[in-house]
Amino acid sequence: MKVDVVADPQALAALCERIVGAPRIGLDTEFHTEKHFTPKLMVVQVAFDDAVAIVDPLAIADLQPLAEALTKATVVGHALSSDLRILEDAFGLLPRDAYDTQVAAAFCGYGMSISLLDLVRDVAGVTLLKSQTVSDWSTRPFTPRQVDYLVDDVRYLFGIADRLTEKLTARGRDSWAREEMRTLVDPRTYRSDKRRLYLRVAGNARMSRRELGVLNELALLREAIARERNIPLKYVLPDDVLVGLVGLRPTSVDELGQLRRLDAGMRKHIGARIIEAVAAGEAIPEDALPPRAPRPLGAQRDALVAAIALLINAVAAGNELPATLLVSRTEIERIARDSPESPEALAALLDLTPWRRELVVGPLWQFLTGERVLRIAGYREGAPRTTWETALEESLASE
């Protein structure tokens, strides 16, 4: 397979032209996350049927043409969300379509997070050498081993995708997987809700709604500064400092001196912006203040959450799917908190995709209303499995 290192604008332009004309491309990236707010892109690998291009972002200052070319492409990759998040964050652009072999594998019964190494070995019968997993991708030139590693990450993608599609089609699940993959090219997948940043700050549980409004404005400021400087959030303002600022609610830069953790340099450089953020939180209208985090469910509803999780796991196991692919923990807690009164209300509360609704809502409603029960079968035989049966079947089985 031909391998080209793309390290100048002319070579990048030629690559972009080929991407636009290709029916699909393989895609992978290597990046460093240490000491950065946004992962620093170090390498981009692009695969075609007969070649692999290794793009060097350290040699090419402007990768906008590549991002724009990808908007016209169907990309194939493994665990693509981390790669596509970088594109969306840096350029606000995403590919036209995406096929994720990790997602496809989940619908084929491989579990939710199978590695590319394991999938290549199982599907393609090839054992990859992952000696460069923790390689320093900032070094140049690439070593032969690094090049081999980069090529291996994309050279088998098309073959694996085709084999997995065959399996999905045979099981009637291709449409399920494709529906899940559509979220990969939806910008909303990668954009956090700016109105809910306060929920990520430890110490928000005991705050009033007004205090949460101030906290959210401070969290917005922290994220903006971290993005500007491309440093982790904790290097700007740690959570305990944000909480201290909410308690202080300063109206002048001089008042910031009351916080021991906010040093003179920080007060000088961002003190005025902190005061503006606090004032913005104070000015939020009452009806627009953030809601407080839900109170703990209590012992009985915590037990209900655990019971629902068992049922979801049983449904997932019966269909050879990861439980987390069906219903999230947050959604389970919502059921326990809101207690929907009909199957229709349950479906509306969960707002599931059609295939999930088909698998989950009926068994879950019957379980919640006592029409079905969970049993463990085959334990004495050494092959335990969880099953769910109608209450009548359970009654007859116990007689």
C-alpha positions, -999 to 999 in steps of 0.1 A, spaced: 0 0 0 14 34 -10 21 57 19 25 95 15 34 120 42 15 153 35 36 182 49 30 212 27 0 231 14 4 218 -22 3 182 -11 -27 190 11 -46 205 -18 -40 174 -38 -52 152 -10 -83 173 -5 -92 169 -41 -89 131 -39 -110 131 -7 -138 149 -24 -138 124 -52 -136 92 -31 -167 72 -23 -154 68 13 -122 74 32 -107 59 63 -99 84 91 -80 85 123 -61 111 143 -34 112 169 -35 140 194 -21 151 228 -44 161 256 -19 169 283 -20 205 295 -45 215 268 -82 225 269 -86 214 233 -67 183 223 -37 193 202 -38 176 168 -5 159 159 -13 135 130 -42 128 107 -44 96 87 -65 93 56 -70 60 39 -81 52 4 -85 18 -13 -49 18 -25 -30 44 -4 -27 61 30 -19 97 35 -3 109 68 -10 145 73 14 165 95 -4 193 113 29 206 127 42 213 92 9 227 78 -4 257 97 -38 258 80 -59 226 80 -91 244 71 -90 229 35 -89 194 49 -118 201 72 -138 215 43 -130 185 21 -142 161 48 -176 178 48 -181 162 14 -169 128 24 -181 96 40 -156 87 66 -149 52 81 -132 50 115 -130 33 149 -143 52 179 -148 82 157 -163 106 182 -130 117 197 -116 124 162 -147 142 150 -149 163 182 -116 178 173 -128 188 139 -160 203 152 -142 221 180 -114 235 158 -134 242 126 -171 239 133 -172 213 105 -181 176 103 -181 150 76 -211 144 54 -215 109 68 -197 85 91 -194 48 97 -179 38 131 -167 2 133 -168 3 171 -205 12 170 -212 -14 143 -194 -40 164 -216 -31 194 -247 -40 174 -230 -73 164 -225 -84 200 -189 -74 205 -196 -50 234 -196 -13 237 -159 -5 237 -140 -32 217 -106 -20 206 -95 -18 170 -67 -43 178 -92 -69 190 -117 -62 162 -90 -65 135 -78 -98 150 -114 -112 153 -128 -100 119 -97 -97 97 -75 -124 113 -46 -99 116 -27 -92 148 -16 -56 150 15 -45 168 5 -16 191 40 -7 202 35 30 196 3 35 216 19 60 239 43 74 213 53 111 214 36 123 182 52 157 185 86 143 174 97 146 138 106 129 115 83 99 120 102 67 127 94 36 106 76 20 135 55 51 139 46 51 102 36 14 104 14 21 135 -3 50 118 -10 30 86 -23 0 106 -49 22 123 -67 29 90 -56 2 64 -81 -24 76 -111 -1 82 -129 -8 49 -127 -45 51 -139 -45 87 -168 -22 79 -179 -44 51 -178 -76 72 -197 -59 100 -223 -46 76 -229 -81 64 -234 -93 99 -257 -64 107 -278 -70 76 -281 -107 84 -294 -98 119 -317 -70 107 -297 -44 126 -280 -24 99 -307 4 102 -302 4 140 -264 10 137 -268 36 109 -293 55 131 -268 55 159 -240 66 136 -259 97 124 -253 113 158 -216 113 149 -221 140 122 -246 161 143 -228 191 158 -251 190 188 -233 158 199 -201 178 206 -215 210 220 -221 213 257 -252 231 270 -238 265 281 -268 269 304 -258 238 325 -221 242 330 -227 248 367 -237 211 371 -200 202 364 -187 222 394 -184 203 426 -202 221 454 -233 232 435 -258 210 454 -264 234 483 -267 266 463 -298 287 457 -309 293 421 -295 328 422 -261 314 434 -263 288 406 -269 317 381 -237 333 393 -218 300 393 -228 293 357 -216 327 346 -183 321 363 -181 286 347 -187 302 313 -159 326 319 -136 298 330 -143 279 299 -137 310 277 -104 317 292 -93 280 291 -102 280 254 -84 313 247 -52 300 263 -57 263 255 -51 252 290 -71 229 313 -100 244 332 -83 237 366 -54 259 355 -77 288 352 -100 286 382 -104 254 402 -139 244 414 -133 255 450 -123 290 438 -155 292 418 -176 282 448 -157 307 469 -165 335 444 -202 326 446 -201 329 483 -182 362 482 -202 377 452 -176 405 448 -185 438 432 -150 451 428 -116 437 420 -103 448 454 -127 424 471 -111 395 453 -82 398 477 -103 381 503 -99 348 485 -65 332 494 -65 309 463 -69 338 439 -34 352 436 -24 387 427 -14 378 391 -48 362 385 -66 392 400 -47 415 377 -53 396 345 -89 384 348 -102 402 379 -123 426 359 -138 397 339 -147 379 371 -165 409 384 -184 412 351 -194 375 353 -207 379 389 -227 409 378 -241 390 349 -253 362 372 -269 388 395 -288 403 366 -304 370 354 -342 374 357 -358 351 383 -377 330 358 -345 324 338 -323 312 367 -309 277 365 -328 249 382 -313 232 412 -299 197 408 -325 171 417 -326 159 453 -315 124 461 -341 98 452 -343 82 486 -339 45 496 -371 31 479 -365 49 446 -328 40 447 -339 4 449 -362 9 420 -333 23 399 -313 -8 407 -342 -30 398 -349 -12 365 -311 -15 357 -314 -53 362 -343 -55 337 -324 -34 312 -294 -56 315 -316 -87 310 -331 -72 278 -297 -62 266 -282 -96 273 -311 -113 255 -304 -92 224 -266 -94 227 -263 -56 231 -245 -34 257 -270 -22 283 -257 13 280 -267 13 244 -304 9 254 -311 32 283 -287 55 303 -284 58 340 -299 93 339 -329 80 320 -334 52 345 -333 77 374 -359 99 355 -383 69 354 -379 63 392 -384 100 399 -414 107 376 -432 74 377 -449 76 342 -485 62 344 -488 45 310 -466 28 283 -471 59 262 -460 82 290 -430 60 296 -420 61 259 -425 99 259 -404 103 290 -375 83 275 -378 97 240 -361 67 226 -353 59 190 -377 35 173 -356 4 177 -348 11 213 -385 18 220 -394 -16 204 -369 -35 226 -373 -16 259 -407 0 265 -429 -32 265 -408 -53 289 -400 -23 311 -437 -13 315 -447 -49 323 -419 -51 349 -428 -18 365 -465 -29 368 -457 -64 381 -469 -82 349 -434 -96 344 -408 -107 369 -371 -114 366 -357 -149 372 -323 -165 371 -324 -197 351 -298 -224 347 -279 -216 378 -277 -251 391 -265 -263 357 -236 -239 357 -251 -217 329 -269 -189 347 -289 -164 327 -314 -137 336 -348 -140 321 -381 -121 324 -414 -139 325 -450 -131 330 -462 -132 366 -485 -161 357 -456 -181 343 -436 -174 375 -466 -185 397 -469 -217 378 -431 -223 380 -432 -220 417 -461 -245 422 
